Amino acid sequence: MDKQTGLKLYHEMVLIRRTEEKAAELYQQGKIGGFLHLYIGQEAVSTGLISARLPQDRVITAYRDHGVAINCGLPAKEILAEMLGKVTGVSRGKGGSMHLADVSKNFWGGHAIVGAHLPLAAGLALGDLYQKQDGVTICMFGDGATNIGYFHEALNLSKVWNLPVLWVCENNQYGMGTAVDRASAVSQIRQKAEGYGMTNSRVDGMNLVAVREAAQKILSEIRNGSGPQLLEITTYRYRGHSMGDPERYRKPEEIHLWQEQDPIGIFRRHLLDNGLAVEAELNAEDDAVEEEIREAVIFAESSPEPQAEELFRDIYVEA
């Protein structure tokens, strides 16, 4: 990793954190409706993972999609505008928090139904296989999705057809309010891939460098014909499942313990300890993010709401 890359990834991680904090604030003010699932604590997962992809690699994820969208290159101002239901949002104000997408950036969206996007990921990869493309589909999902049928159907077919898919389980320790060890028969999610003879591995999701290196290795192997693989990334969300979560299922001490291993702090120390940045440069990135968020909020709040005729647009794909 060179200096420019290091500063870029640090900027993205801080931008995700500040975007999410601002979204929570706007939600509490009643400016964002519906559900809001924050990515705070999981920034190293998507940042490390997506930094390893090539332009032809597709990304598809679940409803905790704001950070993934930022890493895929969607502007924070358009993401916040979408959350506020404005026509300048990435989905023209009709998708909201859980349905961010931009096909031009090979980001195939956030999906609200748990696990329902896994078969779609298999379809994307099958399309690349038919067209003899060398892209890999990166499909991200939570630990809770591994207990339902979509997960097993998708993994099975991906192995049967040798599809170029990287299945990524973001194991943040809880499926909504249920701890993994109460809902999963195996202690490590990656073990579920064994039932399909699929190569699998596990990595520390609080360490961006570890995630990035693991993703680079696996994506290269899949691109060279290894077939699908499953990567379990262990991480932790600092906030509730969604903004309406009373969080009665975990103690504050547990959250504080994970916060001591904050992914942004870990990566900041990595950059400093390896001579890739100095304090002044990182502080400048922090300041740049604050200005970016300030401008994003002004843009989102001042943008117009969709007109009634928007209901009838984007229903069918135009040839």
C-alpha angles and dihedrals in degrees: 000000000000127000096261092052092046093053091045093053092045089052091051093050093050090044090055091050094048093043091053093046091050091047090054090051093050090047092053088051090056094247094116118054135194122024125343121191113189126212097206109144095020098075095114092058101063095029094054094039099047094042086066097055128098122231092260093055114104124221125204127169147166130263097294087077110133096095093044089052092053092049090050090057104261110147117250091228092058091045092053090044089055092051089052090050095245126155091237090063122113090258094035091257094296101099106046128191097331099046108057113147143153116180091188087067092043090249105137097191151257114287126207102204110082111252095349092118094060094081087046089056090052088052093051090051092046089054091053090048092052092048092046092238120156096221122126122216112226109204117189124193141154129259091255091063091063092072097062135078098254090065095053095041092051095046092047095052093042089058095042090052095034092234123188097245132138106204108204121193112197097206103196091167097252137070097207098307099339120099116233094241090058095053107029124071091210127059095223120046091212089068089071089072090062089075088067097041089249125154110245141176144174132227139181106261095197090067113072094193092054092049093047094049093047091049093048091053096046096043090052091051093049091047088054093054107271091133125229122339134189122224119190112203114195113214142138136233114222095202130054126282087268135348091274094056112120089197097220092148099071136043125240089238090064092052092048091051091057092043089061085068094050110174095221092051092047092052092044090056090047091055092047097044093049096047094246093125143002128226093259092056094049091046088052089054089050090052092047090054092050090054091046091053093046091054091043092056092049090049094048097045094046095047119104124252119246117275120239092257089064086079089073099045128092093019094122130030112252115231 
